[in-house]
């Protein structure tokens, strides 16, 4: 009889543990918004969302356009813009009279015409941007987009921009 009394609480405890393991493990913040744990599972509202990062101290910012289909990230267009470069570095010659420049394949040669190390850095950052987009689509989780050596700066802008943009797409 004593063994049966001992087994009843043990069976109840085991049932509770099994039931708690089967419940939804989604976390929410104090204001009721879903956290990265839930957003990383692909629970987005279908559509096209645009967002951007804050302006850095060097006057750069990231801009993204993310396409969500069937609750998952299907495409991302991410770019970095420079609002502070209106003259070639060191020479002071004006560049096209633009208000901002896109960081692309031509940016480094135009802005840093005679500075090889800066050109290489820009090339690394641009290569990182391409890889970060591919990784986000395959992983569906910004936290799994690892920094690529030589492209740390673009990774930081990419993550901030994507997080800001995906906040608009999270199912509430």
C-alpha positions in Angstrom: 0.0 0.0 0.0 2.8 2.4 0.9 4.5 1.8 -2.5 1.2 2.7 -4.3 0.9 6.0 -2.4 4.5 6.8 -3.3 3.9 6.0 -7.0 0.8 8.2 -7.4 2.7 11.6 -6.8 5.6 10.3 -9.0 3.2 9.5 -11.9 1.5 12.9 -11.5 4.9 14.6 -11.6 5.9 12.7 -14.7 2.7 13.6 -16.4 3.1 17.3 -15.6 6.7 17.2 -17.0 5.5 15.6 -20.2 2.7 18.1 -20.6 4.9 21.1 -20.0 7.4 19.8 -22.6 4.6 19.7 -25.2 3.4 23.3 -24.7 4.3 26.3 -26.8 7.7 27.5 -25.7 7.3 31.0 -27.2 8.7 33.8 -25.1 7.2 37.3 -25.0 8.6 40.5 -23.7 7.1 42.5 -20.9 5.1 44.6 -23.4 3.7 41.5 -25.1 5.9 41.6 -28.3 7.3 38.3 -29.5 11.0 37.8 -29.0 13.7 36.6 -31.3 13.1 33.1 -30.1 9.7 33.2 -31.9 10.6 35.4 -34.8 13.4 33.0 -35.7 10.9 30.2 -36.4 9.6 31.8 -39.5 6.4 33.2 -38.2 6.1 36.3 -40.3 3.2 38.0 -42.1 3.5 37.7 -45.9 4.4 40.9 -47.7 7.2 43.2 -48.6 8.7 45.2 -45.8 11.2 48.1 -45.9 13.3 49.4 -43.0 16.6 51.0 -42.2 19.2 51.3 -39.5 20.2 54.3 -37.5 22.8 56.7 -39.0 26.3 55.7 -37.8 28.8 58.2 -36.5 30.5 58.1 -39.9 27.1 58.9 -41.6 26.4 55.5 -43.1 23.1 53.7 -42.8 21.6 50.4 -44.0 18.4 50.0 -45.9 16.5 46.7 -46.5 13.5 45.5 -48.5 12.5 42.0 -47.3 10.0 39.8 -49.0 8.1 37.3 -46.8 6.2 34.4 -48.4 4.5 31.6 -46.5 5.8 33.0 -43.3 9.5 32.8 -44.3 12.1 35.2 -45.6 12.2 34.6 -49.4 14.3 37.6 -50.6 16.2 40.5 -49.2 17.6 43.6 -50.8 20.1 45.2 -48.5 22.3 48.2 -49.2 24.5 50.5 -47.3 24.5 54.3 -48.1 27.1 56.9 -47.2 25.7 60.4 -46.5 29.0 61.9 -45.6 31.1 61.4 -48.7 30.8 64.3 -51.1 34.5 64.6 -51.8 37.3 62.1 -52.6 39.2 61.1 -49.6 42.4 63.1 -49.2 42.2 65.0 -52.5 39.0 66.9 -51.7 37.7 66.7 -55.3 33.9 66.7 -55.4 32.1 63.5 -56.3 29.1 63.9 -58.7 27.4 66.5 -56.4 25.5 63.6 -54.7 23.7 63.7 -51.3 24.6 60.1 -50.6 26.5 57.3 -52.2 25.7 53.6 -52.4 28.4 51.3 -51.2 28.8 49.1 -54.2 31.6 47.8 -56.5 32.5 51.3 -57.7 32.4 53.1 -54.3 35.9 52.3 -53.1 37.6 53.4 -56.4 35.6 56.6 -56.5 36.0 57.6 -52.9 39.4 56.1 -52.1 41.1 56.3 -55.5 44.7 56.2 -54.2 44.3 54.3 -51.0 44.6 50.5 -51.6 43.9 49.4 -48.0 40.6 51.3 -47.9 39.6 49.9 -51.3 40.3 46.4 -50.0 38.2 47.1 -46.9 35.3 48.3 -49.0 35.6 45.2 -51.2 35.5 42.9 -48.1 32.4 44.7 -46.7 30.6 44.5 -50.1 31.4 40.7 -50.3 30.1 40.3 -46.7 26.8 42.0 -47.6 26.2 39.4 -50.4 27.0 36.5 -48.0 24.9 37.9 -45.2 21.8 38.0 -47.4 22.3 34.4 -48.6 22.8 33.2 -45.0 19.7 35.0 -43.7 17.5 33.4 -46.4 18.9 29.9 -45.7 18.9 30.1 -41.9 15.7 32.3 -41.4 17.3 33.7 -38.2 19.4 36.8 -38.0 21.2 35.4 -35.0 22.7 32.7 -37.1 24.3 35.1 -39.6 27.9 35.0 -38.4 30.4 37.8 -39.0 32.7 37.2 -41.9 36.3 38.2 -41.3 37.0 41.6 -42.8 33.3 42.5 -43.0 32.4 43.2 -39.3 31.1 46.7 -39.9 28.7 45.6 -42.6 27.4 42.8 -40.4 26.5 45.2 -37.7 24.6 47.4 -40.1 23.0 44.3 -41.7 21.7 42.9 -38.4 20.4 46.2 -37.1 18.6 46.9 -40.4 17.1 43.4 -40.7 15.9 43.5 -37.1 14.2 46.9 -37.6 12.6 45.7 -40.8 11.4 42.3 -39.5 9.7 43.9 -36.5 7.1 45.0 -39.0 6.5 41.5 -40.2 6.2 39.6 -36.9 2.8 38.0 -36.3 1.4 39.4 -33.0 
